């Protein structure tokens, strides 16, 4: 399983699993990032969270837009605690400035 480490501030990172298809999601909560790769570098387009990857990601309302903007992969991290998801989602958006997110900036 390939992973990517995303910064949430200047000293802390979260390790996300790299997923190259939008099938067979587990019914678990967590954070996700729509991404694309250029050379060895990953670029975030959109950061979000889900109570269930299985119900949220296959028909996500922003997925087509992300693909049009170059998204090729989804990075996923299982996070069971809602308060932790809220905090880390906000920290990722503030630190990464993904172009499709306008909240939490």
ROGU-277683 format. One record per residue (C-alpha): x, z, y; residue in one letter; residue number from 0. Coordinates in nm, 3 decimals, padded with zeros to 5 digits, m for minus. Layout:
@xx:X zz:Z yy:Y code:a pos:NUM
...
END
This chain:
@xx:00.000 zz:00.000 yy:00.000 code:x pos:0
@xx:00.150 zz:m00.110 yy:00.330 code:x pos:1
@xx:00.118 zz:00.118 yy:00.631 code:x pos:2
@xx:00.166 zz:00.101 yy:01.005 code:x pos:3
@xx:00.251 zz:00.395 yy:01.227 code:x pos:4
@xx:00.054 zz:00.402 yy:01.554 code:x pos:5
@xx:00.150 zz:00.639 yy:01.840 code:x pos:6
@xx:m00.108 zz:00.881 yy:01.979 code:x pos:7
@xx:00.134 zz:01.011 yy:02.243 code:x pos:8
@xx:00.506 zz:00.998 yy:02.316 code:x pos:9
@xx:00.603 zz:01.211 yy:02.014 code:x pos:10
@xx:00.325 zz:01.185 yy:01.750 code:x pos:11
@xx:00.218 zz:00.898 yy:01.526 code:x pos:12
@xx:m00.058 zz:00.836 yy:01.271 code:x pos:13
@xx:00.005 zz:00.627 yy:00.959 code:x pos:14
@xx:m00.272 zz:00.373 yy:00.894 code:x pos:15
@xx:m00.322 zz:00.165 yy:00.579 code:x pos:16
@xx:m00.300 zz:m00.210 yy:00.647 code:x pos:17
@xx:m00.601 zz:m00.401 yy:00.509 code:x pos:18
@xx:m00.606 zz:m00.782 yy:00.513 code:x pos:19
@xx:m00.966 zz:m00.831 yy:00.405 code:x pos:20
@xx:m01.298 zz:m00.681 yy:00.500 code:x pos:21
@xx:m01.426 zz:m00.611 yy:00.149 code:x pos:22
@xx:m01.452 zz:m00.317 yy:m00.088 code:x pos:23
@xx:m01.447 zz:m00.039 yy:00.170 code:x pos:24
@xx:m01.485 zz:00.316 yy:00.046 code:x pos:25
@xx:m01.765 zz:00.541 yy:00.166 code:x pos:26
@xx:m01.530 zz:00.767 yy:00.365 code:x pos:27
@xx:m01.498 zz:00.849 yy:00.736 code:x pos:28
@xx:m01.205 zz:00.759 yy:00.952 code:x pos:29
@xx:m01.040 zz:00.560 yy:01.227 code:x pos:30
@xx:m00.976 zz:00.185 yy:01.229 code:x pos:31
@xx:m00.788 zz:m00.063 yy:01.444 code:x pos:32
@xx:m00.853 zz:m00.440 yy:01.457 code:x pos:33
@xx:m00.502 zz:m00.588 yy:01.479 code:x pos:34
@xx:m00.285 zz:m00.895 yy:01.465 code:x pos:35
@xx:00.083 zz:m00.934 yy:01.389 code:x pos:36
@xx:00.343 zz:m01.130 yy:01.583 code:x pos:37
@xx:00.677 zz:m01.126 yy:01.403 code:x pos:38
@xx:00.744 zz:m00.771 yy:01.293 code:x pos:39
@xx:00.518 zz:m00.618 yy:01.560 code:x pos:40
@xx:00.152 zz:m00.521 yy:01.530 code:x pos:41
@xx:m00.082 zz:m00.544 yy:01.830 code:x pos:42
@xx:m00.410 zz:m00.350 yy:01.861 code:x pos:43
@xx:m00.722 zz:m00.525 yy:01.982 code:x pos:44
@xx:m00.985 zz:m00.257 yy:01.922 code:x pos:45
@xx:m00.982 zz:00.109 yy:01.812 code:x pos:46
@xx:m01.291 zz:00.270 yy:01.662 code:x pos:47
@xx:m01.417 zz:00.530 yy:01.422 code:x pos:48
@xx:m01.672 zz:00.537 yy:01.144 code:x pos:49
@xx:m01.865 zz:00.797 yy:00.947 code:x pos:50
@xx:m01.839 zz:00.550 yy:00.660 code:x pos:51
@xx:m01.601 zz:00.254 yy:00.644 code:x pos:52
@xx:m01.833 zz:00.102 yy:00.382 code:x pos:53
@xx:m02.136 zz:00.092 yy:00.610 code:x pos:54
@xx:m01.956 zz:00.027 yy:00.941 code:x pos:55
@xx:m01.684 zz:m00.232 yy:00.892 code:x pos:56
@xx:m01.827 zz:m00.524 yy:00.688 code:x pos:57
@xx:m02.080 zz:m00.611 yy:00.962 code:x pos:58
@xx:m01.912 zz:m00.459 yy:01.269 code:x pos:59
@xx:m02.064 zz:m00.592 yy:01.592 code:x pos:60
@xx:m01.719 zz:m00.651 yy:01.748 code:x pos:61
@xx:m01.544 zz:m00.804 yy:01.445 code:x pos:62
@xx:m01.619 zz:m01.170 yy:01.533 code:x pos:63
@xx:m01.492 zz:m01.110 yy:01.887 code:x pos:64
@xx:m01.177 zz:m00.946 yy:01.748 code:x pos:65
@xx:m01.117 zz:m01.243 yy:01.516 code:x pos:66
@xx:m01.165 zz:m01.483 yy:01.808 code:x pos:67
@xx:m00.898 zz:m01.279 yy:01.991 code:x pos:68
@xx:m00.659 zz:m01.317 yy:01.697 code:x pos:69
@xx:m00.736 zz:m01.021 yy:01.468 code:x pos:70
@xx:m00.610 zz:m01.077 yy:01.115 code:x pos:71
@xx:m00.607 zz:m00.725 yy:00.972 code:x pos:72
@xx:m00.780 zz:m00.389 yy:00.993 code:x pos:73
@xx:m00.570 zz:m00.073 yy:00.992 code:x pos:74
@xx:m00.760 zz:00.224 yy:00.847 code:x pos:75
@xx:m00.698 zz:00.599 yy:00.831 code:x pos:76
@xx:m00.928 zz:00.840 yy:00.646 code:x pos:77
@xx:m01.013 zz:01.136 yy:00.872 code:x pos:78
@xx:m01.289 zz:01.366 yy:00.746 code:x pos:79
@xx:m01.318 zz:01.597 yy:01.048 code:x pos:80
@xx:m01.542 zz:01.456 yy:01.325 code:x pos:81
@xx:m01.369 zz:01.649 yy:01.604 code:x pos:82
@xx:m01.030 zz:01.520 yy:01.486 code:x pos:83
@xx:m01.163 zz:01.160 yy:01.476 code:x pos:84
@xx:m01.296 zz:01.197 yy:01.830 code:x pos:85
@xx:m00.966 zz:01.336 yy:01.958 code:x pos:86
@xx:m00.741 zz:01.085 yy:01.784 code:x pos:87
@xx:m00.962 zz:00.787 yy:01.877 code:x pos:88
@xx:m00.940 zz:00.886 yy:02.244 code:x pos:89
@xx:m00.565 zz:00.943 yy:02.221 code:x pos:90
@xx:m00.508 zz:00.604 yy:02.053 code:x pos:91
@xx:m00.712 zz:00.421 yy:02.316 code:x pos:92
@xx:m00.536 zz:00.600 yy:02.603 code:x pos:93
@xx:m00.191 zz:00.535 yy:02.457 code:x pos:94
@xx:m00.236 zz:00.181 yy:02.318 code:x pos:95
@xx:m00.474 zz:00.031 yy:02.579 code:x pos:96
@xx:m00.637 zz:m00.211 yy:02.332 code:x pos:97
@xx:m00.796 zz:m00.493 yy:02.535 code:x pos:98
@xx:m01.137 zz:m00.471 yy:02.366 code:x pos:99
@xx:m01.177 zz:m00.097 yy:02.440 code:x pos:100
@xx:m01.288 zz:00.002 yy:02.788 code:x pos:101
@xx:m01.396 zz:00.363 yy:02.719 code:x pos:102
@xx:m01.158 zz:00.663 yy:02.725 code:x pos:103
@xx:m00.913 zz:00.496 yy:02.965 code:x pos:104
END
